[in-house]
């Protein structure tokens, strides 16, 4: 997924929207026809998982790129990025499992609810923590080590407002890729 940080902003925008739609329709069609599932795209978690996978991989690769050039992450944050990425992949499989309803291990209802609760809270925390790390790397690339809260908040807002963020952040990443 290294290519994702080098794409032009409009190509990345198209990848996020068309790629999510095409991959979702294709995945659901294959699952329905080969494995006799009856998944409807309107009720499915698969498009959400694919969209967050694309957006998350863009964020993670961008965090790694910014850290490589500006050393924006501490050692603890690098470990959190590494193991948090693995946790988010497991979380994605958990979300897809809601659609497929495959039961590999039968847990008691209370334990199953607890595991789901921990996975959801952990997934949301890590995703927003990755947004913070991405914003921190962007702010350091623009303003150096002297960060103000306003600089960081502006970068977080640019990333959170997804379509606008792609159009404003990606050209900066392209310049960084070309210059270094």
Long-range contacts (C-beta under 8 A, 24 or more apart in sequence): 1-57, 1-61, 2-61, 4-54, 4-57, 4-58, 4-61, 5-58, 5-61, 5-62, 5-65, 5-173, 5-177, 6-174, 6-177, 7-170, 8-170, 8-174, 9-166, 9-167, 9-170, 9-171, 9-174, 10-167, 12-58, 12-166, 12-170, 13-163, 13-166, 13-167, 15-54, 16-51, 16-54, 16-55, 16-58, 16-162, 16-166, 19-50, 19-54, 20-47, 20-50, 20-51, 20-54, 21-47, 23-50, 24-50, 31-100, 37-99, 37-100, 39-99, 39-100, 44-99, 45-95, 45-96, 45-98, 45-99, 46-96, 46-99, 48-95, 49-92, 49-95, 49-96, 52-92, 52-127, 53-92, 55-162, 56-88, 56-127, 56-130, 59-130, 59-131, 59-134, 59-159, 60-85, 60-130, 62-134, 62-137, 62-169, 62-173, 63-130, 63-133, 63-134, 63-137, 65-173, 65-176, 65-177, 66-134, 66-137, 66-138, 66-140, 66-141, 66-176, 67-137, 69-141, 69-176, 69-180, 70-137, 70-140, 70-141, 72-133, 72-136, 72-137, 72-140, 72-141, 73-133, 73-137, 77-133, 80-126, 80-129, 81-130, 81-133, 84-126, 84-129, 84-130, 87-122, 87-123, 87-126, 88-123, 88-126, 88-127, 90-119, 91-119, 91-120, 91-122, 91-123, 94-119, 131-156, 131-159, 131-160, 132-156, 134-159, 135-159, 138-169, 138-172, 141-172, 141-176, 142-172
